[in-house]
Amino acid sequence: MAPEVAPAGMLTIPPDSTFFSRERVERILAFVIAVGCAVLGLQSFFHAIGSTQEEHTWNLVLTCAVFGPLVLMIAAGIAGRFYRPLAAVFAILFPLVLIAWPFATAGRPAAESAEPWIWYLLNVATVATALAFPLMLQYVWCALVPILYGIVRLIQVGADIENVIQVSRQVVYAIILAVVMTMIGWMLRLLAERLDRTREEAVRSYAAAAAADAVEQERISVAALMHDSVLAALIAAERASTPRERDLAVGMARDALTRLANADRDAEEGPDEPVQPMFLVDGIRAAASEHDVDLDVRIALDPRAHTIPGRVARALVLAAAQAVVNAIEHAAAAGLHAEVTADERRVIVRIVDTGEGFDVQGVPEDRLGISGSIVARVAAVGGQARVRSSRRGTVVDLRWEYPR
């Protein structure tokens, strides 16, 4: 099946990562149970090969019936594969071995002081259910296997009061230990499930935030495009009174149509390959020259200044270009100049004019020259834009800091 492809700007959750913590806990449980069963199984095996409590043929049959599946279960648990069906086989087979125990020991003297080798495997059989059975069936096995052992043990040694007390203690001890181990496995699984659920919710929340951010960036880009290209072309066409101005308006309209045709692509077209700080200087000068302005650009570039991501550089250039256009249209380019500063920490682009200024707070929200084409455009790439204006002129300050 082909992987699901998400739209650009969207984040998807890989299907195989939904139960990441649960799967890891299952692997850890399988490994730990396999190691514990190996220790108990080895202890029981040494008792089994020297056992005289059951008849020799029975001893051989029961030993093979128990330790064959047990070895396979341990190997599968350590390898982390096929341990569930093998654990289920051992958990089902062991009660059958217990049922056969009275037949294996029939007619032979009972060793009341020595525990039979099956005793050491009681909790191996109960803990094996943690890998294969549902929780309720695990608890059933926690009681069934020890009680069944108690019954067959009393059949072997006799049901006098002393034996009943001793075997009852063993049964209760085995039940308590089995319940504790089952609860530990259940708690680990529960924690893993909650962790997976929390992780999935966090990823989905992040995906929703990323999608909302993508929509907002697209809105900002379209708004800036409308202001920079379409409205500027319309204004130029309306004000054109000479053949040269008409040709300029036609060129602006053609550029606006081209950018509108490409509006479904990434906001600021072009690669994101790093560029040198001089890219800003050249771009701002080129933007001013389109309006027949020989812009004075004052440069202060530290040799330690790093390269700038292409997307960031283009956003700064376009925002500065819009500030230059605003100064030309509203301040008649009085005292217009630009300052470009870059060092190892930040990049600063400043557009200054000495016009009459304006009330920054009084600019209507639907006027996109400042809010869309300057402030929002720079904010979209992680920078800051500040516009200050007074009777002595206007300063547009654009800043972007290198990530630390």
ChimeraX attribute file (.defattr): number of C-alpha atoms within 10 A of each C-alpha:
attribute: neighborCount
match mode: 1-to-1
recipient: residues
	/A:1	3
	/A:2	4
	/A:3	7
	/A:4	10
	/A:5	9
	/A:6	10
	/A:7	9
	/A:8	9
	/A:9	13
	/A:10	16
	/A:11	17
	/A:12	13
	/A:13	13
	/A:14	9
	/A:15	10
	/A:16	7
	/A:17	13
	/A:18	15
	/A:19	18
	/A:20	16
	/A:21	20
	/A:22	20
	/A:23	16
	/A:24	13
	/A:25	18
	/A:26	19
	/A:27	19
	/A:28	15
	/A:29	21
	/A:30	26
	/A:31	20
	/A:32	15
	/A:33	22
	/A:34	28
	/A:35	16
	/A:36	16
	/A:37	24
	/A:38	18
	/A:39	13
	/A:40	15
	/A:41	23
	/A:42	16
	/A:43	14
	/A:44	19
	/A:45	19
	/A:46	11
	/A:47	16
	/A:48	20
	/A:49	13
	/A:50	10
	/A:51	14
	/A:52	16
	/A:53	22
	/A:54	22
	/A:55	15
	/A:56	14
	/A:57	10
	/A:58	15
	/A:59	20
	/A:60	13
	/A:61	12
	/A:62	22
	/A:63	18
	/A:64	12
	/A:65	16
	/A:66	19
	/A:67	17
	/A:68	12
	/A:69	19
	/A:70	26
	/A:71	18
	/A:72	16
	/A:73	28
	/A:74	25
	/A:75	19
	/A:76	20
	/A:77	27
	/A:78	18
	/A:79	14
	/A:80	17
	/A:81	14
	/A:82	13
	/A:83	24
	/A:84	19
	/A:85	15
	/A:86	23
	/A:87	30
	/A:88	19
	/A:89	18
	/A:90	25
	/A:91	27
	/A:92	17
	/A:93	15
	/A:94	23
	/A:95	19
	/A:96	16
	/A:97	18
	/A:98	23
	/A:99	14
	/A:100	14
	/A:101	23
	/A:102	17
	/A:103	15
	/A:104	21
	/A:105	22
	/A:106	14
	/A:107	12
	/A:108	12
	/A:109	12
	/A:110	18
	/A:111	12
	/A:112	14
	/A:113	7
	/A:114	8
	/A:115	12
	/A:116	20
	/A:117	20
	/A:118	20
	/A:119	18
	/A:120	19
	/A:121	22
	/A:122	25
	/A:123	23
	/A:124	24
	/A:125	26
	/A:126	31
	/A:127	27
	/A:128	29
	/A:129	26
	/A:130	28
	/A:131	23
	/A:132	18
	/A:133	17
	/A:134	10
	/A:135	15
	/A:136	9
	/A:137	12
	/A:138	23
	/A:139	19
	/A:140	13
	/A:141	26
	/A:142	26
	/A:143	18
	/A:144	15
	/A:145	25
	/A:146	27
	/A:147	19
	/A:148	16
	/A:149	23
	/A:150	22
	/A:151	18
	/A:152	18
	/A:153	24
	/A:154	18
	/A:155	16
	/A:156	22
	/A:157	17
	/A:158	14
	/A:159	14
	/A:160	9
	/A:161	9
	/A:162	10
	/A:163	15
	/A:164	17
	/A:165	12
	/A:166	13
	/A:167	21
	/A:168	17
	/A:169	13
	/A:170	17
	/A:171	22
	/A:172	15
	/A:173	12
	/A:174	23
	/A:175	23
	/A:176	15
	/A:177	17
	/A:178	25
	/A:179	20
	/A:180	14
	/A:181	18
	/A:182	20
	/A:183	16
	/A:184	14
	/A:185	18
	/A:186	14
	/A:187	12
	/A:188	16
	/A:189	19
	/A:190	13
	/A:191	14
	/A:192	20
	/A:193	19
	/A:194	15
	/A:195	16
	/A:196	19
	/A:197	15
	/A:198	12
	/A:199	17
	/A:200	17
	/A:201	12
	/A:202	12
	/A:203	15
	/A:204	15
	/A:205	12
	/A:206	14
	/A:207	17
	/A:208	14
	/A:209	14
	/A:210	15
	/A:211	17
	/A:212	14
	/A:213	15
	/A:214	15
	/A:215	13
	/A:216	14
	/A:217	19
	/A:218	18
	/A:219	14
	/A:220	21
	/A:221	21
	/A:222	19
	/A:223	20
	/A:224	26
	/A:225	22
	/A:226	20
	/A:227	21
	/A:228	22
	/A:229	19
	/A:230	20
	/A:231	16
	/A:232	18
	/A:233	23
	/A:234	17
	/A:235	11
	/A:236	19
	/A:237	18
	/A:238	11
	/A:239	12
	/A:240	16
	/A:241	10
	/A:242	9
	/A:243	9
	/A:244	10
	/A:245	14
	/A:246	16
	/A:247	14
	/A:248	18
	/A:249	21
	/A:250	17
	/A:251	13
	/A:252	22
	/A:253	20
	/A:254	15
	/A:255	15
	/A:256	22
	/A:257	15
	/A:258	12
	/A:259	19
	/A:260	16
	/A:261	10
	/A:262	12
	/A:263	16
	/A:264	10
	/A:265	11
	/A:266	12
	/A:267	20
	/A:268	17
	/A:269	13
	/A:270	10
	/A:271	10
	/A:272	14
	/A:273	10
	/A:274	14
	/A:275	17
	/A:276	14
	/A:277	22
	/A:278	16
	/A:279	15
	/A:280	23
	/A:281	19
	/A:282	12
	/A:283	18
	/A:284	25
	/A:285	20
	/A:286	17
	/A:287	20
	/A:288	19
	/A:289	12
	/A:290	12
	/A:291	12
	/A:292	9
	/A:293	16
	/A:294	14
	/A:295	18
	/A:296	13
	/A:297	18
	/A:298	14
	/A:299	15
	/A:300	12
	/A:301	15
	/A:302	12
	/A:303	9
	/A:304	10
	/A:305	17
	/A:306	18
	/A:307	17
	/A:308	24
	/A:309	17
	/A:310	19
	/A:311	19
	/A:312	21
	/A:313	25
	/A:314	24
	/A:315	23
	/A:316	27
	/A:317	24
	/A:318	22
	/A:319	29
	/A:320	28
	/A:321	22
	/A:322	23
	/A:323	26
	/A:324	28
	/A:325	22
	/A:326	16
	/A:327	26
	/A:328	18
	/A:329	10
	/A:330	14
	/A:331	20
	/A:332	15
	/A:333	19
	/A:334	15
	/A:335	15
	/A:336	23
	/A:337	18
	/A:338	23
	/A:339	16
	/A:340	20
	/A:341	19
	/A:342	24
	/A:343	17
	/A:344	14
	/A:345	13
	/A:346	16
	/A:347	23
	/A:348	19
	/A:349	26
	/A:350	21
	/A:351	24
	/A:352	23
	/A:353	25
	/A:354	20
	/A:355	21
	/A:356	15
	/A:357	18
	/A:358	16
	/A:359	10
	/A:360	13
	/A:361	10
	/A:362	7
	/A:363	13
	/A:364	9
	/A:365	11
	/A:366	9
	/A:367	12
	/A:368	20
	/A:369	21
	/A:370	23
	/A:371	19
	/A:372	25
	/A:373	27
	/A:374	28
	/A:375	22
	/A:376	24
	/A:377	28
	/A:378	26
	/A:379	18
	/A:380	18
	/A:381	17
	/A:382	14
	/A:383	21
	/A:384	18
	/A:385	22
	/A:386	14
	/A:387	18
	/A:388	15
	/A:389	19
	/A:390	14
	/A:391	11
	/A:392	11
	/A:393	19
	/A:394	23
	/A:395	21
	/A:396	23
	/A:397	20
	/A:398	24
	/A:399	19
	/A:400	22
	/A:401	16
	/A:402	16
	/A:403	7
	/A:404	4
